[in-house]
Amino acid sequence: MSAAASRASAIAPADARETEVRAAWLYFMEGHTQAQIARRLGVTRLRINRMLADAQKSGLVDISINTELASCVELEQALCRDFGLAAAVIVPTPDDDEHVPAAVGRAAASFVARHLEGNRVRGLGIGWGVTLREMIRHIRHGRYPDLTVCSMMGGVSTRLEFNTFDVSAELARRLRSQCRYLVAPVYASSPRSRDVIMAQPVFRDALARIAACDLAVLSVGDVTRRSMLVRYALPDDVTQAELRAAGAVCDINGQLVDAKGRVIDHPLNRRAIALPLRDLHRISTVVLAAGGRRKLRAIAAALCSGFGSVLVSDETTARAAAALARGDKDIQ
């Protein structure tokens, strides 16, 4: 059995169902060839052929695609078209908003697993947060001895299971890969202190290693009182009100952007011990994973920013965020 066939046979039932729906949409609704779909979804052409045949036999395909995922797949295509994304993964929104991180995390886990199986990835950068914690809980165990999981930013001193150190260590354990930390706080005491820290050879090397990653998975944070950044990472001399007054609505990798996706002019951004947002463009695949009503403004800003190439979110939030971003207007 070939490696690709072996990976295809190992797809979990829930993932297989989603893959079948996406294959059916791309083939019957968008006219892609089976070979194109196989490359896009990271499975064999034979597997796609069987999925399409099963889709017709089961009644999944009957002029339209009879599943709640159809509207999600349609939205994925619109997001890619309107915001220049390489891919989008949209899942149905749970009735309870508290369940959104688990749903989005599970979808991100499926995407990352497929990406690792179908591409040669040597470096995987990882951020922090509840959604990424859920992603790691749901990711399929693997064995990637040549892969290095890297923290994309410094961490907080409090012991939290969604801290950067714990997130990267657990992901590396599940993928049986190497792990490298960025052993520093999220923020230095001043921009000058940050520059002194980052000038050290060990940190210069760490930043170069992060920038050389093939894949990065980051959360999108908001700037409300419930956000992880505000609750656990803000220095004592910076307030939430101050950041919002400066226009901040979104946190990506510890750095803040406004409603139009522009990095705000605030000293805190120059204190972040993390890969600068401008350098995310050096990473071929940057996944931004977030969902829920509270993050609508932040996700709209992230779409406008262009820092991510893949969005993973829930349908209700992604649809509203896309409409807002397309309108190119601030959210009050």
C-alpha positions as CSV (number, residue, x, y, z in Angstrom):
1,M,0.0,0.0,0.0
2,S,1.4,3.4,-0.9
3,A,1.9,6.1,1.7
4,A,-0.9,8.2,0.3
5,A,-3.3,5.2,0.3
6,S,-2.3,4.4,3.9
7,R,-3.0,7.9,5.0
8,A,-6.4,7.9,3.2
9,S,-7.4,4.6,4.9
10,A,-6.6,6.1,8.3
11,I,-9.0,9.1,8.0
12,A,-11.3,9.2,11.0
13,P,-15.1,8.8,10.2
14,A,-15.9,12.5,11.0
15,D,-13.0,13.6,8.9
16,A,-14.0,11.2,6.1
17,R,-17.5,12.6,6.0
18,E,-16.2,16.2,5.8
19,T,-13.8,15.2,3.0
20,E,-16.6,13.5,1.1
21,V,-18.8,16.6,1.3
22,R,-15.9,18.9,0.2
23,A,-15.0,16.5,-2.7
24,A,-18.7,16.4,-3.8
25,W,-18.9,20.2,-3.8
26,L,-15.7,20.7,-5.7
27,Y,-16.6,18.1,-8.3
28,F,-20.3,18.6,-8.9
29,M,-20.7,22.3,-8.1
30,E,-17.4,23.8,-9.2
31,G,-16.3,21.4,-11.9
32,H,-12.8,20.4,-10.6
33,T,-11.3,17.2,-11.9
34,Q,-10.8,14.3,-9.6
35,A,-7.0,14.7,-9.8
36,Q,-7.3,18.4,-8.8
37,I,-9.5,17.5,-5.8
38,A,-7.2,14.7,-4.7
39,R,-4.3,17.1,-4.6
40,R,-6.3,19.7,-2.8
41,L,-7.7,17.4,-0.1
42,G,-4.5,15.4,0.3
43,V,-5.9,11.9,-0.6
44,T,-5.6,9.6,-3.5
45,R,-7.5,10.0,-6.8
46,L,-9.0,6.5,-6.2
47,R,-10.3,7.6,-2.9
48,I,-12.0,10.6,-4.5
49,N,-13.5,8.4,-7.2
50,R,-15.0,6.1,-4.5
51,M,-16.2,9.1,-2.4
52,L,-18.0,10.6,-5.4
53,A,-19.6,7.2,-6.3
54,D,-20.7,6.8,-2.6
55,A,-22.1,10.3,-2.5
56,Q,-24.4,9.6,-5.4
57,K,-25.5,6.2,-4.0
58,S,-26.2,7.5,-0.5
59,G,-28.2,10.5,-1.7
60,L,-25.7,13.0,-0.5
61,V,-25.6,14.4,-4.1
62,D,-28.9,15.0,-5.8
63,I,-28.6,18.2,-7.8
64,S,-27.7,20.0,-4.6
65,I,-25.6,18.7,-1.7
66,N,-28.0,17.6,1.1
67,T,-26.0,18.4,4.2
68,E,-25.7,21.3,6.6
69,L,-22.0,21.5,5.5
70,A,-23.0,22.7,2.1
71,S,-23.5,26.3,3.2
72,C,-20.1,26.0,5.0
73,V,-18.3,24.8,1.9
74,E,-20.0,27.6,-0.2
75,L,-18.8,30.1,2.3
76,E,-15.3,28.7,2.2
77,Q,-15.1,29.3,-1.5
78,A,-16.4,32.9,-1.1
79,L,-13.8,33.6,1.6
80,C,-11.0,32.4,-0.6
81,R,-12.2,34.4,-3.5
82,D,-12.9,37.6,-1.6
83,F,-9.8,37.7,0.7
84,G,-7.2,35.9,-1.3
85,L,-7.0,32.9,1.1
86,A,-5.4,29.7,0.0
87,A,-8.0,27.8,1.9
88,A,-10.8,28.1,4.5
89,V,-12.4,25.6,6.8
90,I,-15.8,26.6,8.1
91,V,-17.9,24.4,10.5
92,P,-21.5,24.8,11.6
93,T,-21.9,27.1,14.6
94,P,-22.8,25.2,17.8
95,D,-26.0,26.3,19.6
96,D,-23.9,27.2,22.7
97,D,-21.2,29.8,22.0
98,E,-19.1,28.2,24.7
99,H,-18.7,25.1,22.4
100,V,-17.3,27.1,19.5
101,P,-13.6,26.8,20.5
102,A,-13.9,23.0,20.6
103,A,-15.7,22.9,17.2
104,V,-13.1,25.3,15.6
105,G,-10.2,23.5,17.3
106,R,-11.4,20.1,16.0
107,A,-11.6,21.6,12.4
108,A,-8.1,23.1,12.8
109,A,-6.8,19.8,13.9
110,S,-8.2,18.0,10.8
111,F,-6.6,20.7,8.6
112,V,-3.2,20.5,10.2
113,A,-3.2,16.7,10.2
114,R,-4.1,16.6,6.5
115,H,-1.5,19.3,5.7
116,L,1.3,17.4,7.5
117,E,0.3,14.1,5.8
118,G,0.3,15.7,2.3
119,N,3.2,18.1,2.5
120,R,6.8,18.1,3.6
121,V,6.8,20.3,6.7
122,R,10.0,20.8,8.7
123,G,8.9,23.7,10.9
124,L,5.5,24.2,12.5
125,G,5.0,27.4,14.4
126,I,2.3,27.5,17.1
127,G,0.7,30.3,19.1
128,W,-1.4,30.0,22.2
129,G,-5.0,30.2,23.4
130,V,-8.1,28.1,24.1
131,T,-8.9,27.3,20.5
132,L,-5.3,26.0,19.9
133,R,-5.5,23.9,23.1
134,E,-8.7,22.3,21.7
135,M,-6.9,21.8,18.3
136,I,-4.2,19.8,20.1
137,R,-6.7,17.8,22.0
138,H,-8.3,16.6,18.8
139,I,-5.2,16.2,16.5
140,R,-4.4,12.7,15.3
141,H,-1.3,11.3,16.8
142,G,1.5,11.0,14.3
143,R,5.3,10.4,14.0
144,Y,7.3,13.2,12.5
145,P,10.8,13.0,13.8
146,D,12.1,15.6,11.2
147,L,9.5,18.1,12.3
148,T,10.3,20.9,14.8
149,V,7.4,22.5,16.6
150,C,8.3,26.1,17.5
151,S,6.6,28.6,19.9
152,M,5.8,31.7,17.8
153,M,6.0,34.0,20.8
154,G,7.0,34.3,24.4
155,G,4.8,33.0,27.2
156,V,3.3,34.0,30.5
157,S,4.7,33.0,33.9
158,T,1.4,31.6,35.1
159,R,0.9,27.8,34.7
160,L,-1.8,27.6,32.1
161,E,-2.6,24.7,29.8
162,F,-3.0,27.1,26.9
163,N,0.3,28.9,27.6
164,T,2.7,28.9,24.6
165,F,5.1,26.6,26.4
166,D,2.5,24.0,27.2
167,V,0.8,24.2,23.8
168,S,4.0,23.7,21.9
169,A,5.2,20.9,24.1
170,E,1.9,18.9,24.0
171,L,1.7,19.3,20.2
172,A,5.2,18.0,19.8
173,R,4.5,15.1,22.1
174,R,1.4,14.1,20.0
175,L,3.2,14.4,16.7
176,R,6.4,12.8,18.2
177,S,8.4,15.6,16.9
178,Q,11.1,18.0,18.2
179,C,10.1,21.1,20.2
180,R,11.7,24.5,20.5
181,Y,10.5,27.2,23.0
182,L,10.9,31.0,22.8
183,V,11.9,31.2,26.4
184,A,10.9,34.8,27.2
185,P,7.9,36.7,28.4
186,V,5.3,37.8,25.8
187,Y,6.3,41.4,26.3
188,A,9.5,43.1,27.4
189,S,9.5,46.0,29.8
190,S,10.1,48.5,27.0
191,P,10.8,48.6,23.2
192,R,14.5,49.2,24.0
193,S,14.6,46.1,26.3
194,R,12.9,44.1,23.6
195,D,15.6,45.1,21.1
196,V,18.4,44.2,23.6
197,I,16.8,40.8,24.2
198,M,16.3,40.0,20.6
199,A,19.9,41.1,19.7
200,Q,21.2,38.1,21.7
201,P,22.4,35.3,19.4
202,V,20.1,32.7,21.0
203,F,17.0,34.9,20.3
204,R,18.2,35.9,16.8
205,D,18.6,32.2,16.0
206,A,15.2,31.4,17.5
207,L,13.5,34.1,15.4
208,A,15.2,33.0,12.2
209,R,14.1,29.4,13.0
210,I,10.5,30.6,13.5
211,A,10.5,32.6,10.3
212,A,11.7,29.6,8.4
213,C,8.7,27.5,9.4
214,D,6.6,26.0,6.6
215,L,3.4,26.1,8.6
216,A,2.1,28.4,11.4
217,V,-1.1,28.0,13.4
218,L,-2.2,31.1,15.3
219,S,-5.3,32.1,17.2
220,V,-7.1,35.4,16.6
221,G,-7.7,37.3,19.9
222,D,-10.0,40.1,20.7
223,V,-9.3,43.0,23.1
224,T,-12.2,42.6,25.5
225,R,-12.0,41.8,29.2
226,R,-12.5,38.1,28.4
227,S,-9.5,37.8,26.1
228,M,-6.5,35.8,27.1
229,L,-4.2,38.7,26.2
230,V,-6.0,41.1,28.4
231,R,-6.4,38.7,31.3
232,Y,-3.0,37.0,31.4
233,A,-0.4,38.8,29.3
234,L,-0.8,42.6,29.4
235,P,2.0,44.3,31.3
236,D,0.8,46.2,34.4
237,D,1.6,49.6,32.8
238,V,-0.8,49.0,29.8
239,T,-4.6,48.9,30.1
240,Q,-7.3,47.5,27.9
241,A,-8.9,50.9,27.6
242,E,-5.6,52.4,26.4
243,L,-5.3,49.8,23.6
244,R,-8.8,50.2,22.5
245,A,-8.4,54.0,22.4
246,A,-5.4,53.4,20.1
247,G,-7.8,51.4,17.8
248,A,-6.9,47.9,18.7
249,V,-9.6,45.3,18.0
250,C,-7.5,42.2,17.2
251,D,-4.5,40.3,18.6
252,I,-2.4,38.1,16.3
253,N,0.7,36.6,17.8
254,G,0.8,39.1,20.6
255,Q,0.6,42.1,18.3
256,L,-2.4,44.4,17.9
257,V,-4.2,45.5,14.7
258,D,-7.1,47.9,14.1
259,A,-10.4,47.2,12.4
260,K,-8.9,47.6,9.0
261,G,-6.2,45.1,9.7
262,R,-3.4,47.7,10.2
263,V,-0.8,47.2,12.9
264,I,-1.6,49.9,15.5
265,D,1.0,52.5,16.5
266,H,1.5,51.6,20.1
267,P,4.6,50.9,22.1
268,L,3.2,47.5,23.2
269,N,3.6,46.1,19.7
270,R,7.3,47.1,19.8
271,R,7.7,45.2,23.1
272,A,6.3,41.9,21.8
273,I,8.9,39.1,21.9
274,A,7.4,37.3,18.9
275,L,7.8,37.0,15.2
276,P,6.8,40.4,13.8
277,L,3.5,40.3,11.8
278,R,5.2,41.5,8.7
279,D,7.4,38.4,8.7
280,L,4.4,36.1,8.6
281,H,4.4,36.5,4.8
282,R,7.7,34.5,4.8
283,I,5.7,31.4,6.0
284,S,4.0,29.6,3.2
285,T,0.9,28.5,5.2
286,V,-0.4,30.6,8.1
287,V,-3.6,29.3,9.7
288,L,-5.7,31.7,11.7
289,A,-8.2,29.8,13.9
290,A,-10.9,31.5,15.9
291,G,-14.7,31.7,16.2
292,G,-17.6,32.9,18.4
293,R,-19.6,36.1,18.5
294,R,-17.1,37.8,20.8
295,K,-14.4,37.6,18.1
296,L,-16.4,38.9,15.2
297,R,-14.6,42.2,15.0
298,A,-11.2,40.6,15.5
299,I,-11.8,38.0,12.7
300,A,-13.0,40.8,10.4
301,A,-9.8,42.7,11.1
302,A,-7.7,39.6,10.5
303,L,-9.4,39.1,7.1
304,C,-8.5,42.6,6.2
305,S,-5.0,42.3,7.4
306,G,-3.8,39.7,4.9
307,F,-1.6,38.0,7.5
308,G,-3.2,34.6,7.3
309,S,-3.5,32.3,4.2
310,V,-6.0,29.9,5.9
311,L,-9.0,30.8,8.1
312,V,-10.7,28.2,10.3
313,S,-13.9,29.4,12.0
314,D,-17.6,28.8,12.6
315,E,-20.1,29.6,10.0
316,T,-22.2,32.4,11.7
317,T,-19.1,34.3,12.9
318,A,-17.2,33.9,9.6
319,R,-20.2,35.0,7.5
320,A,-20.7,38.1,9.6
321,A,-17.0,38.9,9.8
322,A,-16.6,38.5,6.0
323,A,-19.6,40.9,5.4
324,L,-18.0,43.4,7.8
325,A,-14.6,43.1,6.2
326,R,-15.9,43.5,2.7
327,G,-17.7,46.6,3.7
328,D,-14.3,48.1,4.8
329,K,-15.8,49.9,7.8
330,D,-14.8,50.2,11.4
331,I,-16.9,48.5,14.0
332,Q,-18.1,50.6,16.8
